[in-house]
Amino acid sequence: DAKTTQPPSMDCAEGRAANLPCNHSTISGNEYVYWYRQIHSQGPQYIIHGLKNNETNEMASLIITEDRKSSTLILPHATLRDTAVYYCIVGKGKYNQGGKLIFGQGTELSVKP
Amino acid sequence: SQTIHQWPATLVQPVGSPLSLECTVEGTSNPNLYWYRQAAGRGLQLLFYSVGIGQISSEVPQNLSASRPQDRQFILSSKKLLLSDSGFYLCAWSVPLWDRGRGTEAFFGQGTRLTVV
């Protein structure tokens, strides 16, 4: 499985954009990039995923570099409720791989007033 | 809509006692099912995953086992708990293999916090 590297922690001012980076230099061509977040003592919550193109949904935007070796999750207007640990995961999309998601240590985002 | 149920929410068990955690999914068929453990803060460790009834893959050697007696039921068990089994256990599901065009987006339950004393 490809590995990801994220900064252990980040701070962001409330109302500003939070840009969370992730390196996945060993990603293979059929692997997706997924982002999840975990608010304290809750189960992880899916945010967004992508393969090659940039993606946007009601929660966030995902920017994937052209070489696919890194990506950035953008929370456009961070709120205090966005304080959580954010996980960047590379998941196999092959039919016979069972769809395992291997979580790393993530980035602890603290949104401050 | 799909929902995932996991219980109990918290559990305190003595060392050497058995364990049974249950997870059920509603609103989908033939899901992939997963058990994760999170010990002392962040970092989720994949314990088991299943792509079908009776099909269990173990990711790490440990004191635990998993079973899938029905399509949407996933059970985590232990015959004798160890202190090191304490942690936050999470069940998750993802779309069936034949819908993989969406990628392996997974949905998690609210977890069981197990304390072995």
Interface residues (C-beta under 8 A of the other chain):
Chain A: Y32 Y34 Y36 Q38 S41 Q42 G43 P44 Q45 Y46 H49 L51 V85 Y87 G91 K92 G93 Y95 G98 G99 K100 L101 I102 F103 G104 Q105 G106 E108
Chain B: N32 Y34 Y36 R42 G43 L44 Q45 L46 Y49 V51 S57 E59 F88 L90 A92 S94 V95 L97 R100 G103 T104 E105 A106 F107 F108 G109 Q110 G111 R113
